[in-house]
Amino acid sequence: MQLFEKIPNNVNLSQNKQLVRALEKWQPNYLKWWKESGPDDFQDDWIYLRTAITVEPSGWAQFDYVKMPDYRWGIFLTPPVPNRTIGYGDQSEQPVWQEVPGEHRNALRRIIVTQGDTEPASVEQQRMLSNTAPSMYDCRNLFQVNVEEGRHLWAMVYLLHCYFGRDGREEAEELLERRSGDADKPRILNTFNEPISDWLSFFMFTMFTDRDGKYQLLALSRSAFDPLSRTTKFMLTEEAHHMFVGETGVGRVVKRACELMKADKNEDARSQGGIDLVTLQKYINYWYSSSLDLFGGEISSNAADYFASGLKGRDREETYDDHIALVGVYPIDVMENGRLVRREVPMRNAMNEILRDEYVKDNERGLARWNKVIQEQGVDFELKLPNRNFNRTMGIYACFCFSPDGAPITKEQFEARRGEWLPTEGDRTHVRSLMLPVLEPGRMANWIAPPLRGINGQPIEFEYLRRV
């Protein structure tokens, strides 16, 4: 472990002088990007953050005050598994690759660049949120998510520089040139060009979109390209906190909505300065459906090729009996003559949908926890995930309209009820009106409940930020 080098790492970076020079040339451009596109107005302040110092499961990070531009963004891979073999596809049981096979070079580069592009994109989307943080605790969590997304960018850039030569270096530069929502150079995936101008959207993003990231990383952690597999395994360790921020953040908004409903004679959380449960449901519908698109098409030849080649696997591959997946089928509902019909799709072509199924189940567990909060508050309301075909812009459902319960409807019917199902401008205006900064230790904005506990054993009223 080389923690005190200019670029902390556990990949013996100092032994590869050419690679060190290339990364140290990229580093100033990264810092320029961070100062231009990272969190606004807090760059000179001391933030209580965790920093990765090892890949060991216990004690892998340390907490301390750090100025964000001085954060020790490092390159960390989990230890190699001796004699590891490919666990699926056409090359099942063959040794994993330590170098990029020529026939898979373009596909692997595309996978790494797409993953890498999401990391700075989310930082850009969230740049202005610190100015309206509902608490010092939440502001600190935002910064933790941001610096770790920055470290994940470093992880992908290391792979590009180390294994893809000039092409990789050029791709690494372009990762810093694109900008979320930019008309000329947008980010690659549409969800990462959506503005996140309020904290409810941030919590939804970290709940639903970062959870998609979890499943993409799980699939890549099965990759036959061993450096990619080992890189993404450690990224998953950090990603868990991002989803915690999202799930508990929404849960706290849900709890406060219930409290404000009970305080109002008309059960109107809005009139009490909160976010009502109906609006929360609309935000769930929007961000969940947008995140479903990130898995790609339900029936995909690319997904089949990636599985066959060993580039991307299934979550918990060891639980499947058939690791080749040449003969099996998977049921998928498709539109035929204006109605949904269940068809059997070759297993390999359904790999995106198999991963999406696990994602849906994971989110259902989160919704159950939010609904438990509502029940404990004695409020008669249930939050629901919309059907996976609702409000889709990618895949086999993109050209059709559906209600949140999955029933096919006309475009005119959808537009007539859009305001019932998705956030209106009025909803967004109300939510934005509540976004006023509260940065005194221990205090919370009126629209969100306090967390159950603080970070790293610290009390909720701990001074997580020290302004200069």
C-alpha positions in Angstrom: 0.0 0.0 0.0 1.6 3.3 -1.2 -0.5 5.9 0.8 2.0 8.7 0.8 2.8 9.0 -2.9 1.4 11.9 -4.9 -1.3 9.4 -6.0 -2.2 7.0 -3.2 -2.5 3.4 -4.5 -2.0 -0.3 -3.9 -1.0 -1.1 -7.5 2.8 -0.5 -7.2 2.3 2.6 -9.3 5.9 3.9 -8.6 7.3 0.9 -10.5 5.7 2.1 -13.8 7.3 5.5 -14.4 5.6 6.0 -17.8 2.2 5.4 -16.2 3.0 7.7 -13.2 4.0 10.5 -15.6 0.8 10.1 -17.6 -1.4 10.1 -14.5 0.5 13.0 -12.9 -0.1 15.0 -16.1 -3.8 14.2 -15.9 -4.0 15.1 -12.2 -3.9 18.9 -12.6 -6.6 18.8 -15.2 -8.7 16.7 -12.7 -8.2 19.3 -10.0 -9.1 22.1 -12.3 -12.3 20.2 -13.2 -13.0 19.6 -9.5 -12.6 23.3 -8.6 -14.8 24.4 -11.6 -17.5 21.7 -11.3 -17.2 20.3 -7.8 -19.2 21.5 -4.8 -19.8 25.2 -4.9 -18.5 27.6 -2.1 -17.0 25.0 0.3 -13.6 24.2 -1.4 -11.6 26.0 1.3 -13.5 24.6 4.3 -12.6 21.7 6.6 -15.0 18.7 6.0 -15.2 15.6 8.2 -14.7 12.9 5.5 -13.7 9.3 5.3 -10.7 8.5 3.1 -9.9 5.0 1.8 -6.5 3.8 3.2 -6.7 0.0 2.5 -8.9 -2.5 0.8 -9.2 -4.7 3.9 -12.8 -5.3 4.9 -12.2 -4.0 8.5 -10.8 -0.5 8.9 -10.6 0.3 5.2 -11.1 4.0 5.8 -10.1 6.7 8.2 -12.2 9.8 9.2 -10.7 13.3 9.6 -11.1 16.9 8.6 -9.9 17.6 5.1 -10.2 20.4 2.5 -11.9 18.8 -0.5 -9.2 19.8 -3.1 -6.7 18.1 -0.8 -8.6 14.9 -0.6 -6.4 11.9 -1.2 -8.0 10.4 -4.3 -6.4 7.0 -4.7 -6.3 3.9 -6.9 -7.3 0.8 -5.0 -8.0 -2.7 -6.3 -9.0 -5.7 -4.1 -6.3 -8.4 -3.8 -6.2 -10.8 -6.8 -7.8 -14.2 -6.3 -5.2 -16.9 -6.9 -6.0 -19.0 -10.0 -9.3 -17.2 -10.6 -11.1 -18.4 -13.7 -14.0 -17.0 -15.8 -17.2 -18.0 -14.2 -19.6 -17.9 -17.1 -20.1 -17.6 -20.9 -18.2 -19.2 -23.7 -14.9 -19.1 -21.9 -16.2 -20.4 -18.6 -13.5 -22.0 -16.4 -10.6 -20.4 -18.5 -8.1 -18.2 -16.7 -9.1 -14.6 -16.3 -7.3 -11.9 -18.3 -4.6 -9.7 -16.8 -4.3 -7.8 -20.1 -7.0 -6.7 -22.6 -7.6 -9.2 -25.4 -7.4 -7.6 -28.8 -10.8 -8.8 -29.8 -12.5 -7.3 -26.8 -10.5 -4.0 -26.7 -13.2 -1.8 -28.1 -16.0 -3.3 -26.0 -14.1 -3.1 -22.8 -13.0 0.5 -23.5 -16.7 1.4 -24.1 -17.7 -0.2 -20.9 -15.1 1.6 -18.8 -15.6 5.0 -20.4 -19.4 4.8 -19.9 -19.0 3.8 -16.3 -16.3 6.4 -15.8 -18.5 9.1 -17.4 -21.2 8.7 -14.7 -18.8 9.5 -11.9 -18.0 13.2 -12.7 -21.5 13.7 -14.1 -23.2 13.2 -10.8 -20.8 15.6 -9.1 -21.7 18.2 -11.7 -25.4 17.6 -11.3 -25.1 18.1 -7.5 -22.7 21.1 -7.6 -25.1 23.7 -6.2 -26.8 21.6 -3.5 -24.5 22.6 -0.7 -26.0 26.1 -0.9 -29.4 24.8 0.3 -28.4 21.9 2.6 -31.1 21.0 5.1 -28.5 20.3 7.8 -24.7 20.2 8.4 -25.1 16.4 8.6 -26.6 16.2 5.1 -24.1 18.7 3.6 -21.3 16.5 4.9 -22.9 13.4 3.3 -23.2 15.2 0.0 -19.5 16.0 0.1 -18.7 12.4 1.0 -20.7 11.1 -2.0 -19.0 13.7 -4.3 -15.4 12.9 -3.3 -16.0 9.2 -3.6 -17.5 9.7 -7.1 -14.3 11.5 -7.8 -12.3 8.6 -6.6 -14.3 6.2 -8.8 -13.4 8.4 -11.8 -9.8 8.0 -10.8 -10.3 4.2 -10.7 -11.6 4.2 -14.3 -9.0 6.6 -15.5 -6.3 4.3 -14.1 -7.6 1.4 -16.2 -7.8 3.6 -19.3 -4.2 4.8 -18.9 -2.7 1.5 -17.8 -4.3 -0.8 -20.4 -5.5 1.2 -23.4 -2.5 3.3 -24.4 -3.0 6.5 -26.3 -6.7 5.8 -26.9 -7.1 5.4 -23.2 -5.3 8.7 -22.4 -7.5 10.5 -24.9 -10.7 9.0 -23.4 -9.5 10.1 -19.9 -9.1 13.7 -21.1 -12.6 13.6 -22.7 -14.1 12.5 -19.3 -13.1 15.9 -18.0 -14.3 17.8 -21.1 -17.9 16.6 -21.1 -20.4 18.3 -18.8 -23.7 17.3 -17.4 -26.5 18.9 -19.4 -24.1 20.7 -21.8 -25.7 21.3 -25.2 -22.5 20.6 -27.1 -20.7 18.0 -24.9 -23.3 16.3 -22.7 -22.6 13.3 -20.5 -23.1 9.9 -22.3 -26.2 8.7 -20.4 -29.4 10.9 -20.4 -30.1 10.4 -16.6 -26.8 12.1 -15.9 -27.8 15.1 -17.8 -30.9 15.7 -15.7 -30.6 18.7 -13.3 -30.6 18.0 -9.6 -31.7 21.4 -8.2 -33.2 20.3 -4.9 -32.4 17.8 -2.1 -35.4 15.6 -2.6 -34.1 14.9 -6.1 -30.7 14.3 -4.6 -32.1 11.7 -2.2 -34.0 10.1 -5.0 -30.9 10.0 -7.2 -28.8 8.4 -4.5 -31.6 5.9 -3.7 -32.5 4.9 -7.3 -29.7 5.9 -9.7 -26.8 5.0 -7.4 -28.5 1.7 -6.8 -28.4 1.1 -10.6 -24.7 1.9 -10.2 -24.5 -0.9 -7.6 -25.8 -3.5 -10.0 -23.7 -2.3 -12.9 -20.6 -2.6 -10.6 -21.8 -6.1 -9.5 -22.0 -7.2 -13.1 -18.5 -5.7 -13.9 -17.1 -7.3 -10.7 -17.7 -10.6 -12.5 -15.7 -9.5 -15.5 -13.0 -11.8 -17.0 -10.8 -8.7 -17.2 -9.4 -9.1 -13.8 -8.2 -5.5 -13.2 -11.7 -4.2 -13.9 -13.2 -6.9 -11.6 -10.9 -6.0 -8.7 -11.5 -2.2 -9.2 -15.3 -2.4 -9.2 -15.3 -4.7 -6.2 -13.8 -2.0 -4.1 -16.0 0.7 -5.6 -19.0 -1.3 -4.2 -17.6 -0.8 -0.7 -17.9 3.0 -1.1 -21.1 2.9 -3.1 -23.0 1.4 -0.1 -22.9 4.7 1.8 -24.3 6.6 -1.2 -27.4 4.4 -1.2 -27.6 4.7 2.5 -27.7 8.5 2.1 -30.5 8.2 -0.4 -32.7 5.6 1.3 -32.4 7.2 4.8 -32.8 10.7 3.3 -36.1 9.9 1.6 -37.2 8.0 4.8 -36.6 11.1 6.9 -38.6 13.2 4.4 -41.4 10.6 4.7 -41.4 10.7 8.5 -41.5 14.5 8.6 -44.3 14.5 6.1 -46.3 12.3 8.3 -45.5 14.4 11.4 -46.6 17.6 9.6 -49.8 15.9 8.3 -50.8 15.1 11.9 -50.1 18.6 13.0 -52.5 20.1 10.4 -56.2 20.0 10.8 -56.5 19.2 7.0 -53.6 16.8 7.1 -51.8 19.1 4.6 -48.0 18.7 5.0 -47.5 21.5 2.4 -49.3 24.1 4.5 -47.0 23.2 7.4 -43.9 23.8 5.2 -43.2 20.2 4.3 -43.3 17.9 1.3 -46.5 15.9 1.0 -46.6 12.1 0.4 -48.4 12.5 -3.0 -45.5 14.7 -4.2 -43.0 12.1 -2.9 -44.8 9.4 -4.9 -44.4 11.5 -8.1 -40.7 11.9 -7.4 -40.4 8.2 -6.9 -42.2 7.6 -10.2 -39.8 9.9 -12.0 -36.4 8.9 -10.6 -37.2 5.2 -10.5 -38.3 5.1 -14.1 -35.4 7.1 -15.3 -33.0 4.8 -13.4 -34.6 1.7 -15.0 -33.5 3.0 -18.4 -29.8 2.8 -17.3 -29.9 -1.0 -17.5 -30.4 -0.9 -21.3 -32.8 -2.8 -23.6 -34.8 -5.7 -22.2 -33.8 -7.8 -25.2 -30.2 -7.0 -26.1 -27.7 -8.5 -28.4 -25.0 -6.4 -26.7 -25.8 -7.9 -23.4 -25.7 -11.4 -24.9 -22.3 -10.6 -26.4 -20.9 -9.2 -23.2 -22.0 -12.3 -21.3 -20.7 -14.7 -23.9 -17.4 -13.0 -23.9 -17.0 -12.7 -20.2 -17.2 -8.9 -20.0 -20.2 -8.6 -17.8 -21.8 -11.3 -15.7 -24.9 -11.8 -13.5 -25.2 -10.8 -9.9 -24.6 -13.9 -7.7 -23.6 -16.0 -10.7 -22.7 -18.9 -8.3 -26.4 -19.3 -7.5 -27.2 -20.3 -11.1 -27.0 -23.9 -12.3 -26.3 -23.0 -15.9 -23.3 -20.7 -16.3 -23.2 -21.0 -20.1 -26.8 -19.8 -20.7 -27.0 -21.1 -24.3 -30.2 -23.1 -24.0 -32.3 -21.4 -21.3 -35.1 -18.8 -21.9 -36.4 -15.9 -19.8 -40.0 -14.6 -19.8 -40.4 -10.9 -20.8 -43.6 -9.0 -21.5 -43.7 -7.4 -24.9 -46.2 -5.2 -26.7 -48.1 -6.9 -29.5 -51.2 -5.4 -31.1 -51.7 -2.9 -28.3 -51.4 -5.4 -25.4 -48.7 -6.9 -23.3 -47.9 -10.5 -24.2 -45.4 -12.7 -22.3 -42.7 -14.1 -24.6 -39.7 -16.4 -23.9 -36.5 -14.7 -24.8 -33.1 -16.5 -25.2 -31.4 -16.3 -21.8 -28.3 -14.4 -23.0 -30.4 -11.8 -24.7 -32.2 -11.1 -21.4 -29.2 -10.4 -19.3 -30.1 -6.8 -18.8 -33.5 -7.7 -17.6 -32.2 -10.4 -15.2 -30.0 -7.7 -13.6 -33.0 -5.3 -13.6 -35.1 -7.8 -11.8 -32.6 -7.9 -8.9 -32.6 -4.1 -8.9 -36.4 -4.0 -8.7 -36.4 -6.4 -5.7 -33.8 -4.3 -3.9 -35.9 -1.2 -4.3 -39.0 -3.0 -3.1 -37.2 -3.7 0.1 -36.5 0.1 0.4 -40.1 1.0 -0.2 -41.2 -1.5 2.5 -39.0 0.3 5.0 -40.5 3.7 4.0 -44.0 2.3 4.3 -43.2 0.9 7.7 -42.4 4.5 8.8 -45.8 5.7 7.5 -47.5 2.9 9.3 -45.7 3.7 12.6 -46.9 7.3 12.2 -50.5 6.1 11.9 -51.0 7.6 8.5 -53.1 5.8 5.9 -50.9 6.0 2.8 -48.7 3.6 0.8 -45.8 4.5 -1.4 -45.4 2.2 -4.4 -42.9 1.6 -7.2 -44.5 2.1 -10.6 -44.5 -0.7 -13.0 -41.2 -1.1 -14.9 -42.8 -0.2 -18.2 -44.0 3.2 -16.9 -42.4 6.4 -18.3 -39.6 4.6 -20.1 -37.4 6.3 -22.7 -35.3 3.3 -23.6 -36.0 -0.3 -24.4 -39.0 -2.1 -25.7 -41.5 0.0 -23.8 -40.1 3.4 -24.9 -42.5 3.8 -27.8 -45.6 3.1 -25.8 -47.5 4.7 -22.9 -48.5 2.9 -19.6 -50.1 3.9 -16.4 -48.1 3.4 -13.1 -49.7 0.0 -12.6 -48.5 -1.1 -16.0 -51.7 -0.9 -18.1 -51.2 0.1 -21.7 -52.8 3.5 -22.4 -52.8 6.0 -25.3 -50.5 8.9 -25.4 -53.4 11.2 -25.0 -54.5 9.4 -21.8 -50.9 9.6 -20.5 -50.6 13.3 -21.1 -54.0 14.0 -19.5 -52.8 12.4 -16.3 -49.1 13.2 -16.4 -49.6 15.7 -13.6 -51.1 13.0 -11.3 -48.1 10.7 -11.9 -45.0 12.8 -12.4 -43.8 16.1 -10.8 -45.4 19.2 -12.2 -43.7 22.5 -12.4 -45.8 23.5 -9.4 -44.5 20.5 -7.4 -41.0 21.4 -8.3 -41.5 25.0 -7.4 -42.9 24.1 -4.0 -40.0 21.7 -3.3 -37.4 24.3 -4.4 -39.1 26.9 -2.1 -38.2 24.8 0.9 -34.6 24.6 0.0 -33.1 27.1 2.5 -29.7 26.3 4.1 -29.6 25.1 7.7 -25.9 24.7 8.7 -25.9 25.1 12.5 -24.7 21.9 14.1 -27.7 19.6 15.1 -30.4 21.7 13.4 -32.6 20.4 10.6 -34.7 22.1 8.0 -38.5 21.9 8.8 -39.2 19.5 5.9 -36.9 16.7 7.0 -36.6 14.6 10.2 -33.3 14.2 11.9 -31.3 11.0 11.3 -31.3 8.2 13.9 -27.5 8.7 14.5 -24.5 10.6 13.3 -21.6 9.6 11.2 -18.8 7.3 12.5 -20.2 7.2 16.0 -20.4 11.0 16.2 -23.5 12.7 17.6 -25.9 14.3 15.2 -24.9 17.7 16.5 -21.2 17.1 15.7 -19.5 19.8 13.8 -19.2 18.0 10.5 -18.1 21.2 8.6 -15.7 23.9 9.8 -16.1 27.0 7.7 -12.9 29.1 7.1 
